[in-house]
């Protein structure tokens, strides 16, 4: 089963930010939208236009699912 099936990019990003915060997220995935004045809205705009960055975010989300469940 695909863990990304039926989940929006916004939900993925909100869960990651809630768990890691933008500071840690910016260390884990080195993209400007996480390191310079980050917001959910600006990050979503960038990620929707940038396939490689969205893939990194989705991959981190899948790797982090067990951590989310452990909370």
Secondary structure, 3 states (H helix, E strand, C coil): CCCCCCCCHHHHHHHHHHHHHHHHHHHHCCCHHHHCCCCHHHHHHHHHHCHHHHHHHHHHHHHHHHHHHHC
